[in-house]
Amino acid sequence: MESQITVDIPSPVKVGQEVKVRVSLLPTWVGLHKLVVNFNSNKLKAVKGYRNVIIGPP
C-alpha cells in the first residue's frame, strides 16, 4: 500500500479509555507486511505502533 488512510475519532479519548477502529484493506501481494499506525493528538505527537502481518495466497 503506497497511500495512507486517516481515521478521525469523533469524540475526545479520556485517560485510560480504549478506542478501536476497523478499516478495510486489500493487499496486492502475498508475503510478510508491516501494518504501521501513527497516533497524533493535541497532547501526544507521533506515537507509533506496528504489527507484522502475513498475507497468504487467495
C-alpha positions, 0 to 999 in steps of 0.5 A: 500500500503506497497511500495512507488512510486517516481515521478521525475519532469523533469524540475526545479519548479520556485517560485510560479509555480504549478506542478501536477502529476497523478499516478495510484493506486489500493487499496486492501481494502475498508475503510478510507486511508491516501494518504501521499506525501513527497516533497524533493528538493535541497532547501526544505527537507521533506515537507509533505502533506496528504489527507484522502481518502475513498475507497468504495466497487467495 
